[in-house]
């Protein structure tokens, strides 16, 4: 479970920002919080929503988590001749040449961990891992730059088992020690690594990537239980869909006859190298008027909202079943607010969410700003100032009343994070 995430000097976030899933002492909507025994009195919320106007930095926050996860799991395999794909804040000269900060505090296998690193396009400057077995801190390793040198100073705590010095020597300046240690089978650090590689999941609701439906279709073919869950969700979503089917069809790769001969040859070679000569196709069955029967529609006949619901169904069920953390960019895209609310409520239902799953997403949909859906400690905002700097802050900073009309307050600008529109009518009426 995610406890806290810190980011600094990444894209529009110039200064260090802190995002927390720690629940406050609020006693409302207790079903929205979880109480892991290993955290003692500390409780965590099951979901969090982030609001802000367009280009305020909501997606940049999601990208910060995604970048950190990707670098942790893949830094060892990166091309040493290439730059690290991290983007600092570019509107300040000092920030442009400074390193970026990423830190996660999380609970895994009943132990709390605090892992982080700082990095620029050329090297990792700092890296640290602190474990809290039974609540007591243990520094497992720490890496920091030597003054006036590209080398690093290292500290390895007595509680870290396995080979250390040799792994230190194998760790390139542009790679993370955690990634290297796991690649060389350090079983102790493997559990930490698995939280990033297995527990953190991402879904981009605005993406039209055709591989999304192919992934879902394959998952459903492999697991009949998933198919039943997805079918039930589609039926209850009031879309007129009563069933669906997944078929394997022969690939059809026509090569235009007027294409240059060299291009035709290359395409034929690529087709011959393909590991599969079949493709997976999804068709949704729509109910006929005045009949219990239905008609199967091709996938490209479906609305964008229907496709989004089908594609996100798998990640949602997978997250709830296995206790993952699902991070979604624009969850409500093309989906009705009532449906989005129902999806969120699955994470708040202890009978459905039995494994400690968490949902983190951003949205523009103010209808979801409802104290019957979210506790006050589950709502966050991102606002960009006149210098282009994004600031992340919780609703709790404003100490709202328990019965406060949050949607009305937000739209009136009480919490910030809304666009300031001035003179738009003048633009529309200006003659060219």
Phi and psi in degrees as a GROMACS rama.xvg file:
@    title "Ramachandran Plot"
@    xaxis  label "Phi"
@    yaxis  label "Psi"
@TYPE xy
-81.594  131.804  UNK-2
-102.915  -46.7428  UNK-3
-156.699  148.002  UNK-4
-133.729  133.799  UNK-5
-119.533  140.232  UNK-6
-144.237  143.139  UNK-7
-149.767  143.32  UNK-8
55.4293  52.7186  UNK-9
-132.856  119.049  UNK-10
50.9517  -120.319  UNK-11
-83.2661  -2.59054  UNK-12
-93.9948  97.2125  UNK-13
-77.2679  -47.6898  UNK-14
-97.71  161.315  UNK-15
-62.7432  130.645  UNK-16
-119.385  146.793  UNK-17
-122.945  125.657  UNK-18
-115.945  129.482  UNK-19
-128.026  139.971  UNK-20
-103.631  12.8622  UNK-21
-75.5966  130.538  UNK-22
-79.1324  146.045  UNK-23
-81.5964  -175.144  UNK-24
-81.0981  2.78163  UNK-25
-54.7207  133.264  UNK-26
-101.826  16.2441  UNK-27
-90.0523  154.521  UNK-28
43.653  57.693  UNK-29
-64.4888  -20.1651  UNK-30
-69.0559  -14.2922  UNK-31
-85.275  -2.33307  UNK-32
-119.329  159.638  UNK-33
-127.361  150.083  UNK-34
-124.978  77.2721  UNK-35
-61.862  126.332  UNK-36
-55.7053  -34.2962  UNK-37
-72.4555  -9.95099  UNK-38
-97.3893  3.75142  UNK-39
65.3785  -125.237  UNK-40
-80.9575  -11.859  UNK-41
-74.074  131.158  UNK-42
-118.022  156.253  UNK-43
-123.335  147.17  UNK-44
-82.8618  151.879  UNK-45
-84.3404  -17.5321  UNK-46
-152.604  160.573  UNK-47
-148.33  142.062  UNK-48
-121.218  143.24  UNK-49
-121.042  125.7  UNK-50
-110.556  157.514  UNK-51
167.421  156.837  UNK-52
-75.5549  170.762  UNK-53
-57.8152  136.955  UNK-54
67.2673  16.0005  UNK-55
-76.3671  -27.7706  UNK-56
128.076  8.23897  UNK-57
-59.5188  -49.0178  UNK-58
-69.7303  -30.5689  UNK-59
-63.6019  -33.9833  UNK-60
-65.2914  -45.2758  UNK-61
-61.188  -41.5476  UNK-62
-64.9212  -30.7116  UNK-63
-63.9617  -44.6606  UNK-64
-64.0066  -42.349  UNK-65
-66.6327  -42.3428  UNK-66
-60.812  -47.5394  UNK-67
-60.1734  -44.5082  UNK-68
-61.5501  -43.2179  UNK-69
-67.6411  -39.8479  UNK-70
-68.8262  -37.982  UNK-71
-63.0273  -42.7021  UNK-72
-84.2594  -17.5636  UNK-73
-126.906  0.232881  UNK-74
-61.8169  -31.968  UNK-75
-66.7749  -26.2547  UNK-76
-98.1816  2.57957  UNK-77
-70.783  148.592  UNK-78
-66.3421  120.385  UNK-79
-64.939  -16.3791  UNK-80
-86.9246  -11.1459  UNK-81
-96.3893  156.355  UNK-82
-77.9168  152.091  UNK-83
-72.0008  134.82  UNK-84
-84.4786  59.1179  UNK-85
-112.439  140.058  UNK-86
-117.913  111.071  UNK-87
-76.888  176.279  UNK-88
-68.2734  123.174  UNK-89
-98.6546  -3.33788  UNK-90
-96.4771  13.8339  UNK-91
-141.33  129.559  UNK-92
-61.8446  -39.1735  UNK-93
-67.9488  -40.2702  UNK-94
-66.845  -33.4039  UNK-95
-59.3983  -34.5888  UNK-96
-102.413  1.64691  UNK-97
-90.1608  163.666  UNK-98
-82.194  161.227  UNK-99
-103.417  146.45  UNK-100
-109.231  137.619  UNK-101
-141.547  129.361  UNK-102
-145.611  134.613  UNK-103
-116.757  134.707  UNK-104
-114.795  124.712  UNK-105
-149.303  163.91  UNK-106
-111.437  126.052  UNK-107
-145.921  130.664  UNK-108
51.0977  43.3653  UNK-109
66.6171  16.4402  UNK-110
-125.61  136.853  UNK-111
-88.112  136.86  UNK-112
-127.298  152.871  UNK-113
-131.376  107.974  UNK-114
-127.595  136.289  UNK-115
-157.991  171.803  UNK-116
-159.659  159.155  UNK-117
-121.477  143.302  UNK-118
-153.959  146.775  UNK-119
-121.179  -164.077  UNK-120
-71.3259  -14.3697  UNK-121
-112.073  -27.8787  UNK-122
-158.29  162.732  UNK-123
-89.926  125.96  UNK-124
-92.136  -47.59  UNK-125
-132.624  153.664  UNK-126
-157.499  137.846  UNK-127
-150.27  152.297  UNK-128
-144.132  121.558  UNK-129
-120.273  129.541  UNK-130
-108.458  151.013  UNK-131
-126.727  61.2654  UNK-132
-66.0656  131.693  UNK-133
57.9269  24.5121  UNK-134
84.1497  -3.6303  UNK-135
-101.648  131.42  UNK-136
-72.4176  138.944  UNK-137
-133.734  117.666  UNK-138
-80.3182  112.552  UNK-139
-84.4913  -41.9674  UNK-140
-160.277  157.876  UNK-141
-147.908  140.78  UNK-142
-132.718  132.064  UNK-143
-147.565  157.109  UNK-144
-73.698  142.748  UNK-145
-75.4095  141.811  UNK-146
-58.7999  133.66  UNK-147
55.9495  38.2613  UNK-148
-153.22  155.129  UNK-149
-90.1982  -1.78438  UNK-150
-81.2043  167.57  UNK-151
-118.365  150.753  UNK-152
-94.3247  140.145  UNK-153
-124.288  144.312  UNK-154
-132.622  131.222  UNK-155
-120.705  121.896  UNK-156
-73.4708  157.07  UNK-157
-65.6127  -17.5616  UNK-158
-85.6879  -8.26721  UNK-159
-87.4261  118.712  UNK-160
-92.6609  169.138  UNK-161
87.9393  178.693  UNK-162
-64.2415  137.581  UNK-163
-124.965  -54.4999  UNK-164
-61.9205  -44.1998  UNK-165
-64.3579  -40.1658  UNK-166
-66.5974  -35.2617  UNK-167
-60.6736  -43.1961  UNK-168
-67.6204  -28.6178  UNK-169
-83.4687  -10.7894  UNK-170
-82.859  111.495  UNK-171
-66.3768  161.181  UNK-172
-66.4953  -20.9245  UNK-173
-104.584  18.9951  UNK-174
-127.696  157.556  UNK-175
-91.0693  139.586  UNK-176
-61.0682  -37.3726  UNK-177
-58.7319  -43.9807  UNK-178
-64.8208  -41.6997  UNK-179
-67.2097  -44.3498  UNK-180
-61.215  -39.339  UNK-181
-69.5449  -37.9343  UNK-182
-61.9709  -27.8844  UNK-183
-103.723  24.618  UNK-184
68.0483  40.7181  UNK-185
-79.1142  105.408  UNK-186
-67.2736  -30.1039  UNK-187
-66.9638  -43.3305  UNK-188
-80.4219  -16.6553  UNK-189
-60.4233  -37.1196  UNK-190
-65.6361  -37.2064  UNK-191
-65.9686  -46.5258  UNK-192
-59.4669  -39.02  UNK-193
-63.4841  -27.0562  UNK-194
-62.6545  -39.6448  UNK-195
-76.5109  -42.1109  UNK-196
-78.3808  -25.6456  UNK-197
-117.856  -37.3996  UNK-198
-82.3025  -34.3571  UNK-199
-82.9427  122.879  UNK-200
-125.689  147.927  UNK-201
-128.903  146.905  UNK-202
-145.619  127.845  UNK-203
-101.789  104.598  UNK-204
-70.8578  -14.3367  UNK-205
-92.4951  -6.40209  UNK-206
-76.7886  142.516  UNK-207
-110.126  28.5146  UNK-208
-64.6196  120.403  UNK-209
-65.0923  -16.9314  UNK-210
-70.1335  -18.3916  UNK-211
-61.3718  -50.1007  UNK-212
-71.1939  -29.6216  UNK-213
-67.181  -39.6968  UNK-214
-62.3193  -46.4168  UNK-215
-61.9793  -44.4311  UNK-216
-60.7583  -42.7796  UNK-217
-65.061  -41.7807  UNK-218
-61.2078  -41.9885  UNK-219
-67.1087  -38.4199  UNK-220
-63.4802  -33.7251  UNK-221
-80.0578  -24.5799  UNK-222
-135.265  106.198  UNK-223
-63.1772  -28.2783  UNK-224
-64.4224  -37.4715  UNK-225
-64.305  -40.7238  UNK-226
-60.5692  -41.9382  UNK-227
-66.1223  -39.0648  UNK-228
-64.6917  -44.6955  UNK-229
-66.1649  -41.2848  UNK-230
-60.0887  -44.9666  UNK-231
-63.046  -41.2512  UNK-232
-63.3342  -44.5217  UNK-233
-64.1222  -37.0419  UNK-234
-67.294  -42.2469  UNK-235
-77.0236  -14.5404  UNK-236
-78.2297  -0.293872  UNK-237
59.0744  45.7728  UNK-238
-103.098  0.859673  UNK-239
78.4785  12.9087  UNK-240
-99.6975  129.308  UNK-241
-111.867  -13.6197  UNK-242
-170.311  176.059  UNK-243
-154.979  164.727  UNK-244
-139.833  153.026  UNK-245
-120.215  123.738  UNK-246
-122.767  149.871  UNK-247
-98.1287  125.211  UNK-248
-125.625  152.105  UNK-249
-65.9487  135.544  UNK-250
-67.5393  139.386  UNK-251
-119.93  106.656  UNK-252
-118.47  70.5172  UNK-253
-66.4526  139.76  UNK-254
-109.191  117.232  UNK-255
-54.3928  134.77  UNK-256
-68.6556  -24.4385  UNK-257
-88.5736  4.68226  UNK-258
-74.013  142.391  UNK-259
-51.8504  143.413  UNK-260
-56.4148  -38.8246  UNK-261
-65.1276  -39.7038  UNK-262
-66.8149  -39.7342  UNK-263
-60.2846  -41.8228  UNK-264
-63.0886  -43.8788  UNK-265
-63.362  -43.6356  UNK-266
-63.5973  -38.866  UNK-267
-63.9763  -38.5017  UNK-268
-65.994  -41.8508  UNK-269
-63.3166  -41.6326  UNK-270
-62.902  -38.5492  UNK-271
-70.4319  -24.1217  UNK-272
-85.7654  -9.82677  UNK-273
-61.1026  133.036  UNK-274
-75.6812  -14.1638  UNK-275
-138.819  134.341  UNK-276
-101.019  12.5543  UNK-277
-121.163  161.166  UNK-278
-130.469  151.648  UNK-279
-94.5979  131.937  UNK-280
-127.811  135.845  UNK-281
-107.379  135.138  UNK-282
-131.438  132.798  UNK-283
-101.193  137.786  UNK-284
-95.9262  118.88  UNK-285
-100.698  141.131  UNK-286
-71.0693  135.945  UNK-287
-76.4746  153.583  UNK-288
-65.6058  131.799  UNK-289
54.9628  41.0594  UNK-290
-159.075  150.362  UNK-291
-86.6137  -6.16868  UNK-292
-82.6836  175.738  UNK-293
-150.581  174.239  UNK-294
-126.796  133.986  UNK-295
-81.4164  127.757  UNK-296
-101.248  139.032  UNK-297
-61.1441  154.447  UNK-298
-57.4174  -39.2469  UNK-299
-74.4754  -3.36359  UNK-300
-84.0514  -16.6058  UNK-301
-79.6633  151.982  UNK-302
-69.4456  161.108  UNK-303
-61.6643  -38.372  UNK-304
-63.8203  -40.9123  UNK-305
-64.0137  -42.0068  UNK-306
-63.1426  -42.7204  UNK-307
-62.0938  -43.0217  UNK-308
-63.4175  -43.0011  UNK-309
-62.0627  -43.3718  UNK-310
-70.9622  -33.2883  UNK-311
-86.0828  -15.3597  UNK-312
-57.2987  -44.9789  UNK-313
-61.4828  -53.8007  UNK-314
-57.4713  -37.0396  UNK-315
-64.3419  -50.6109  UNK-316
-65.1372  -39.4347  UNK-317
-62.3336  -43.8693  UNK-318
-62.3228  -46.242  UNK-319
-68.4566  -36.8318  UNK-320
-72.1019  -32.8905  UNK-321
-113.286  -0.187146  UNK-322
75.2185  37.9279  UNK-323
-83.8662  175.424  UNK-324
-110.231  117.046  UNK-325
-103.727  123.018  UNK-326
-112.183  120.842  UNK-327
-124.04  130.013  UNK-328
-91.0571  116.664  UNK-329
60.1364  64.3049  UNK-330
-56.6075  -36.2164  UNK-331
-85.759  2.55682  UNK-332
-57.191  120.761  UNK-333
66.2559  10.4955  UNK-334
-113.31  143.193  UNK-335
-67.7328  142.029  UNK-336
-55.2188  -35.9888  UNK-337
-64.1538  -39.0598  UNK-338
-69.4743  -42.9254  UNK-339
-59.7566  -43.0249  UNK-340
-60.0941  -40.9535  UNK-341
-64.6615  -38.1664  UNK-342
-65.2458  -41.3456  UNK-343
-64.8137  -41.1897  UNK-344
-63.6463  -20.7879  UNK-345
-63.0184  -34.4066  UNK-346
-73.4627  -22.4478  UNK-347
-91.2734  -4.42504  UNK-348
-95.9132  110.339  UNK-349
-60.9938  -25.7117  UNK-350
-73.4117  -28.5333  UNK-351
-90.6258  -46.6656  UNK-352
-93.8333  82.8012  UNK-353
-98.3143  -7.57025  UNK-354
-112.056  12.1208  UNK-355
78.6412  30.4614  UNK-356
-68.7381  151.829  UNK-357
-132.566  148.429  UNK-358
-123.825  128.978  UNK-359
-127.427  126.148  UNK-360
-151.966  162.202  UNK-361
-115.56  161.188  UNK-362
-165.251  162.397  UNK-363
-103.915  -9.34418  UNK-364
-74.498  103.152  UNK-365
-75.4676  -14.1701  UNK-366
-61.7281  -27.9918  UNK-367
-76.0626  -9.78262  UNK-368
-76.3515  79.1229  UNK-369
-137.775  126.329  UNK-370
-71.6764  -6.84696  UNK-371
-86.6309  -10.5376  UNK-372
-108.659  -45.108  UNK-373
-119.26  143.081  UNK-374
-73.6003  162.86  UNK-375
-67.7913  -24.7771  UNK-376
-84.5913  5.92347  UNK-377
-102.826  -1.87629  UNK-378
-111.589  128.948  UNK-379
-128.66  159.778  UNK-380
-132.408  151.254  UNK-381
-125.063  129.219  UNK-382
-132.436  141.095  UNK-383
-106.024  130.619  UNK-384
-87.1679  -176.199  UNK-385
-68.2035  -14.068  UNK-386
-93.618  4.8967  UNK-387
80.7062  16.5223  UNK-388
-97.7238  129.044  UNK-389
-88.2251  141.466  UNK-390
-126.358  130.949  UNK-391
-106.026  129.788  UNK-392
-152.069  152.444  UNK-393
-87.7099  155.84  UNK-394
-57.7102  -31.6191  UNK-395
-59.5997  -21.17  UNK-396
-59.8567  -23.5352  UNK-397
-97.6169  0.248457  UNK-398
46.2225  55.4396  UNK-399
-68.1164  151.192  UNK-400
-66.953  158.032  UNK-401
-62.4929  -33.361  UNK-402
-101.587  17.4169  UNK-403
-66.9958  140.921  UNK-404
-78.4577  92.3632  UNK-405
-66.4597  -41.1543  UNK-406
-61.9586  -46.4953  UNK-407
-62.1874  -44.0208  UNK-408
-63.1292  -40.325  UNK-409
-65.7794  -47.9663  UNK-410
-65.1504  -25.1189  UNK-411
-84.0114  -2.04756  UNK-412
85.872  14.6626  UNK-413
-65.3428  -30.7351  UNK-414
-108.941  5.49098  UNK-415
72.4542  -159.762  UNK-416
61.9059  28.5372  UNK-417
-124.519  153.88  UNK-418
-70.124  142.967  UNK-419
-100.893  105.769  UNK-420
-102.591  117.85  UNK-421
-133.695  122.176  UNK-422
80.1465  19.4533  UNK-423
-64.9065  -37.3567  UNK-424
-63.752  -34.4691  UNK-425
-65.8555  -36.6373  UNK-426
-63.6  -42.8975  UNK-427
-67.8514  -28.1212  UNK-428
-99.6023  -1.0946  UNK-429
-69.0792  129.054  UNK-430
-79.4821  143.557  UNK-431
